[in-house]
Amino acid sequence: MRLVLWTVCLLLVSGWGALADEPDNPEDEFMFPSWDGDNRILNIGSKNFKKAVKDSEVLIVLFSADFDEHSEGDTQEEVSEYALQVTCQVLEDRDVECGEIDLESDAKLAKQEGVDEHGTILVYKDDEVIEYLGHRAPEILISFVVDLFEDAHVDIIKGKSGKEDFDDDDDEVRVVGWFEDKNSKHYKEFEDAANHFPTLEFFATFDPKLAKQLKLKDLNDILIYRPFEKEPVEIEDDDPHGLEEHEIEEFIEANMEPIIEKFTLEDLHRVWDEDEDDHMIVFFAEEDDKEGKQFLKLVAQLARKNADENLDFIWIDPDEVPTLEDYFEEVFDIDLDEPQIGVVDLDDNDSVFLDLPDDGLPTLDELQAWVDDILDGDIDYDDDDDDDDDGQHLQAGMTTTMTTTTTMMKTKTMTTRVSSENLVPREKRPLSRDGSSSP
């Protein structure tokens, strides 16, 4: 919610919230700014990389590759570039720069930065390197970057209302710690670690009574609360001097994934990434709908029961990604007016969805029997295909469908391609040896 509010506030303050002309459609009253055509993407290589990072308050870097014109890869890359162009345009006064590194010509630099896939976006700020895993739309990227300008996003829990606010966020991964005060060394390390995870919720308390209610046993303890799990995960700390920032980060990295991942636009490329040894179970349920909420609780029980199996549960709330509803219904051949659950194979670009009973929801035993068939290899994807093309290119197709939209504020569907008229041929601004931009 904070990311969306930041974007709205930024646009209103910038004067881009309203259209210059009276809108024909009231729904178009608030239009997201389009690219003004000025190229702001720097050509970065090994000779000027360090200077580019040093000279920017924030540097957003796209790692690219050469593709055939109009190919799927070329389209995705163009849209990623468009997102960077608009982001740097909107945040120009904040010294946000965008750059591009060629994976082939600068392979050594890419390897140095830990990048081996085209389309990767890294954000550099204050000696931190954060991979951007969100939707390649300008408004989502801008929100992500603006959030980096905030002080460490640690919410201090005070009193009963603060505890209630913490409990209300139970569908989010929450990291919480108990510290002496804001000036303590342990809190500072916790705060610094929080900067590395801009999409996670961080909380702290200085109240011993609240700490006990939060299941924090000792001063400087840190817990991770994950959605749909009854008990938090506790960090192991045998060091009497407390944990350092990198140790807290490593703990969070290793324990941040819940038994059910919620599909969001802010980190969809992390969630929609199947482990080669795991089966991806995708289910659709509207949390605000009575039947959807019941189904969500049912699948949560299923996920807890199979926590030790090679299963990745992905929850998609159609209400929260309305621009993708048509796409999901078409690709998976399902009706999102009711809950759905299926298994998706990204390698073979296929899926099989469970036929739910007409008179209500399946039982936990029925769902477990279906999961057992998946684990035993008894699910035949071919039986679910009407033709050879059904379900093809699920991951790439979704990514392309999403990234080919100039802005979600301007359209209700995710099938609109960025107009080639808005994407002028790339003539990057190369940085000279001294780091200055060429005209």
ZAGUKE-454684 format. One line per 10 residues: for each residue x, y, z of C-alpha. Coordinates in pm, whole numbers. Layout:
! residues N
X:Y:Z ~ ...
***
This chain:
! residues 439
0:0:0 ~ 283:239:87 ~ 436:197:-260 ~ 110:282:-434 ~ 50:586:-213 ~ 403:711:-280 ~ 344:694:-653 ~ 9:873:-635 ~ 154:1146:-412 ~ 455:1187:-637
244:1229:-948 ~ 10:1478:-783 ~ 300:1687:-655 ~ 470:1670:-993 ~ 162:1803:-1165 ~ 125:1492:-1380 ~ -185:1367:-1207 ~ -436:1528:-1441 ~ -462:1534:-1815 ~ -386:1852:-1999
-716:1819:-2186 ~ -1055:1737:-2041 ~ -1077:1356:-2049 ~ -1344:1191:-2260 ~ -1362:909:-2007 ~ -1374:990:-1633 ~ -1162:681:-1572 ~ -879:850:-1767 ~ -871:1153:-1538 ~ -545:1039:-1383
-297:944:-1652 ~ 55:825:-1588 ~ 324:1031:-1762 ~ 457:892:-2087 ~ 816:911:-2200 ~ 907:1254:-2338 ~ 1148:1105:-2593 ~ 1472:1228:-2433 ~ 1711:937:-2399 ~ 1833:905:-2041
1985:557:-2055 ~ 2362:565:-2012 ~ 2585:319:-2194 ~ 2780:162:-1908 ~ 3085:-61:-1935 ~ 3374:-178:-1722 ~ 3564:151:-1768 ~ 3294:380:-1632 ~ 3084:151:-1412 ~ 3234:251:-1076
3211:621:-1156 ~ 2850:588:-1271 ~ 2760:423:-939 ~ 2953:683:-739 ~ 2806:984:-919 ~ 2441:876:-886 ~ 2214:896:-587 ~ 2045:591:-737 ~ 2162:400:-1043 ~ 1922:159:-1215
2102:-82:-1446 ~ 1943:-309:-1707 ~ 2157:-601:-1825 ~ 2069:-653:-2190 ~ 2143:-876:-2486 ~ 2098:-851:-2862 ~ 1777:-1002:-3001 ~ 1620:-1023:-3343 ~ 1392:-727:-3403 ~ 1030:-784:-3293
1124:-1110:-3118 ~ 984:-1188:-2773 ~ 1315:-1105:-2608 ~ 1343:-780:-2802 ~ 991:-678:-2698 ~ 1058:-750:-2331 ~ 1382:-556:-2343 ~ 1221:-256:-2512 ~ 958:-240:-2242 ~ 1218:-269:-1966
1402:21:-2129 ~ 1078:217:-2147 ~ 1025:165:-1773 ~ 1377:293:-1706 ~ 1329:595:-1933 ~ 1008:705:-1760 ~ 1150:637:-1414 ~ 1456:854:-1475 ~ 1237:1122:-1631 ~ 1004:1138:-1330
1286:1116:-1074 ~ 1540:1331:-1259 ~ 1545:1594:-983 ~ 1639:1323:-733 ~ 1957:1235:-920 ~ 1829:897:-1036 ~ 2026:766:-1333 ~ 1959:469:-1560 ~ 2214:264:-1744 ~ 2247:-44:-1961
2519:-309:-1962 ~ 2558:-550:-2252 ~ 2584:-907:-2127 ~ 2804:-1011:-2418 ~ 3049:-724:-2459 ~ 3076:-674:-2082 ~ 3045:-1035:-1971 ~ 3320:-996:-1709 ~ 3144:-699:-1549 ~ 2811:-882:-1551
2971:-1183:-1384 ~ 3130:-953:-1127 ~ 2782:-825:-1043 ~ 2643:-1177:-1024 ~ 2427:-1143:-1336 ~ 2388:-1421:-1592 ~ 2039:-1355:-1730 ~ 1934:-1086:-1974 ~ 1665:-854:-1848 ~ 1805:-844:-1495
1766:-505:-1328 ~ 1994:-406:-1040 ~ 1951:-90:-834 ~ 2256:68:-671 ~ 2218:303:-374 ~ 2439:380:-73 ~ 2666:79:-122 ~ 2360:-146:-148 ~ 2280:-354:-455 ~ 1916:-462:-482
1771:-673:-761 ~ 1441:-537:-889 ~ 1201:-828:-931 ~ 881:-637:-991 ~ 656:-581:-1290 ~ 834:-390:-1567 ~ 589:-101:-1559 ~ 708:254:-1486 ~ 469:315:-1196 ~ 581:1:-1011
951:69:-1070 ~ 912:434:-966 ~ 736:332:-646 ~ 1015:87:-572 ~ 1286:349:-625 ~ 1106:623:-431 ~ 1073:384:-139 ~ 1453:358:-133 ~ 1475:729:-50 ~ 1289:678:274
1474:621:596 ~ 1492:257:693 ~ 1134:137:684 ~ 1112:-2:1038 ~ 776:58:1205 ~ 800:96:1582 ~ 528:-97:1765 ~ 388:109:2052 ~ 94:15:2269 ~ -214:-191:2191
-293:-16:1861 ~ 58:-80:1733 ~ 28:-449:1814 ~ -310:-461:1637 ~ -159:-297:1326 ~ 115:-560:1330 ~ -141:-841:1356 ~ -345:-693:1070 ~ -49:-745:834 ~ -66:-1121:875
-79:-1180:499 ~ 269:-1025:464 ~ 614:-1151:559 ~ 702:-951:871 ~ 1041:-918:1039 ~ 1028:-799:1399 ~ 1292:-738:1666 ~ 1312:-634:2031 ~ 1577:-373:2111 ~ 1673:-142:2394
1611:178:2199 ~ 1674:347:1863 ~ 2030:431:1961 ~ 2136:75:2039 ~ 2395:-88:1815 ~ 2171:-390:1761 ~ 1883:-174:1639 ~ 2114:11:1399 ~ 2227:-320:1247 ~ 1861:-426:1215
1771:-94:1055 ~ 2057:-119:805 ~ 1951:-472:712 ~ 1596:-346:652 ~ 1726:-120:376 ~ 1820:-428:176 ~ 1460:-557:165 ~ 1237:-268:50 ~ 939:-496:-21 ~ 932:-658:324
766:-523:637 ~ 1003:-451:930 ~ 891:-384:1286 ~ 1063:-323:1617 ~ 958:-269:1976 ~ 1135:-127:2279 ~ 863:-238:2520 ~ 937:-564:2712 ~ 565:-640:2756 ~ 493:-603:2386
802:-808:2308 ~ 661:-1101:2506 ~ 328:-1069:2323 ~ 521:-1086:1997 ~ 697:-1406:2118 ~ 1033:-1228:2142 ~ 1201:-1398:2435 ~ 1521:-1199:2486 ~ 1647:-850:2414 ~ 1786:-820:2057
1587:-1124:1941 ~ 1462:-1118:1580 ~ 1170:-1318:1441 ~ 1021:-1368:1095 ~ 645:-1407:1082 ~ 537:-1578:761 ~ 178:-1585:631 ~ -31:-1895:703 ~ 222:-2030:955 ~ 134:-2056:1322
481:-2000:1468 ~ 748:-1745:1369 ~ 1103:-1836:1271 ~ 1368:-1732:1523 ~ 1716:-1626:1427 ~ 1994:-1824:1594 ~ 2218:-1582:1782 ~ 2497:-1725:1995 ~ 2711:-1413:1967 ~ 2703:-1215:2295
2779:-898:2097 ~ 2472:-942:1880 ~ 2428:-992:1507 ~ 2582:-779:1237 ~ 2391:-644:939 ~ 2510:-910:694 ~ 2414:-1190:935 ~ 2062:-1051:968 ~ 2038:-1023:589 ~ 2153:-1383:544
1894:-1501:797 ~ 1616:-1315:621 ~ 1723:-1438:276 ~ 1719:-1797:400 ~ 1384:-1777:578 ~ 1170:-1518:401 ~ 974:-1754:177 ~ 639:-1857:326 ~ 461:-2183:258 ~ 230:-1983:31
371:-1705:-186 ~ 133:-1427:-278 ~ 159:-1308:-638 ~ 210:-930:-643 ~ 327:-684:-905 ~ 608:-572:-675 ~ 794:-905:-682 ~ 626:-1118:-947 ~ 957:-1223:-1106 ~ 1067:-1374:-775
738:-1551:-707 ~ 676:-1673:-1063 ~ 1003:-1865:-1084 ~ 972:-2239:-1048 ~ 1243:-2433:-867 ~ 1357:-2711:-1099 ~ 1292:-2971:-829 ~ 954:-2835:-720 ~ 599:-2853:-849 ~ 426:-2515:-879
74:-2519:-737 ~ -116:-2208:-848 ~ -451:-2123:-694 ~ -690:-1832:-738 ~ -899:-1705:-448 ~ -1051:-1366:-370 ~ -977:-1286:-8 ~ -1277:-1052:22 ~ -1514:-1319:-110 ~ -1665:-1565:140
-1601:-1872:-74 ~ -1258:-1740:-173 ~ -1160:-1691:191 ~ -1274:-2045:274 ~ -1072:-2183:-15 ~ -766:-1984:94 ~ -787:-2136:443 ~ -831:-2481:290 ~ -524:-2449:69 ~ -327:-2307:363
-404:-2629:552 ~ -292:-2825:247 ~ 32:-2627:224 ~ 110:-2675:593 ~ 42:-3047:562 ~ 286:-3071:269 ~ 547:-2824:394 ~ 826:-3082:357 ~ 735:-3177:1 ~ 876:-3026:-318
579:-2797:-371 ~ 559:-2422:-432 ~ 215:-2277:-355 ~ 138:-1952:-539 ~ -173:-1757:-439 ~ -324:-1513:-688 ~ -604:-1283:-576 ~ -778:-1177:-901 ~ -904:-858:-735 ~ -546:-742:-683
-431:-801:-1042 ~ -744:-716:-1245 ~ -538:-637:-1554 ~ -430:-1003:-1571 ~ -768:-1170:-1523 ~ -841:-1212:-1894 ~ -490:-1344:-1955 ~ -508:-1606:-1681 ~ -856:-1718:-1788 ~ -742:-1761:-2149
-410:-1932:-2081 ~ -534:-2166:-1810 ~ -886:-2209:-1956 ~ -1051:-2135:-1621 ~ -1331:-1918:-1484 ~ -1207:-1677:-1218 ~ -1557:-1606:-1091 ~ -1491:-1902:-862 ~ -1182:-2041:-684 ~ -940:-2247:-892
-632:-2459:-826 ~ -388:-2622:-1067 ~ -33:-2740:-1119 ~ 186:-2546:-1362 ~ 491:-2681:-1542 ~ 700:-2388:-1662 ~ 956:-2609:-1835 ~ 698:-2775:-2059 ~ 477:-2464:-2072 ~ 170:-2650:-1957
-79:-2677:-1674 ~ -356:-2894:-1534 ~ -633:-2748:-1320 ~ -844:-2953:-1082 ~ -1213:-2989:-1167 ~ -1385:-2853:-859 ~ -1726:-2988:-748 ~ -2033:-2798:-866 ~ -2189:-2797:-521 ~ -1907:-2625:-334
-1541:-2655:-246 ~ -1339:-2977:-238 ~ -1247:-3131:96 ~ -895:-3132:234 ~ -876:-3508:168 ~ -974:-3457:-196 ~ -708:-3189:-239 ~ -451:-3410:-70 ~ -533:-3701:-302 ~ -476:-3469:-599
-143:-3348:-454 ~ -38:-3710:-398 ~ -100:-3776:-768 ~ 122:-3479:-854 ~ 402:-3599:-628 ~ 372:-3953:-766 ~ 391:-3827:-1125 ~ 40:-3944:-1206 ~ -79:-3611:-1350 ~ -82:-3621:-1730
-55:-3271:-1873 ~ -136:-3393:-2224 ~ -483:-3507:-2117 ~ -573:-3148:-2036 ~ -470:-3006:-2373 ~ -728:-2926:-2638 ~ -445:-2874:-2884 ~ -70:-2849:-2887 ~ -71:-2475:-2831 ~ -273:-2463:-2508
-75:-2319:-2223 ~ 237:-2259:-2425 ~ 496:-2009:-2308 ~ 327:-1960:-1970 ~ 609:-1775:-1801 ~ 739:-1583:-2102 ~ 385:-1520:-2221 ~ 278:-1371:-1891 ~ 594:-1163:-1871 ~ 549:-1035:-2226
179:-966:-2172 ~ 259:-767:-1860 ~ 566:-586:-1984 ~ 412:-473:-2309 ~ 185:-230:-2126 ~ 301:127:-2102 ~ 107:176:-1779 ~ -165:2:-1584 ~ -324:337:-1513 ~ -397:390:-1880
-547:55:-1973 ~ -761:-217:-1821 ~ -589:-504:-1996 ~ -231:-623:-2014 ~ -240:-711:-2382 ~ -154:-372:-2529 ~ 195:-348:-2673 ~ 403:-38:-2627 ~ 369:151:-2951 ~ 680:142:-3166
621:515:-3219 ~ 693:571:-2850 ~ 1012:367:-2858 ~ 1265:550:-3070 ~ 1573:357:-3184 ~ 1827:324:-2906 ~ 2103:580:-2921 ~ 2236:553:-2569 ~ 2422:840:-2410 ~ 2770:694:-2369
2970:799:-2067 ~ 3310:930:-2160 ~ 3620:805:-1982 ~ 3583:1080:-1724 ~ 3221:979:-1665 ~ 3056:1280:-1827 ~ 2766:1227:-2066 ~ 2811:1280:-2435 ~ 2554:1507:-2597
***
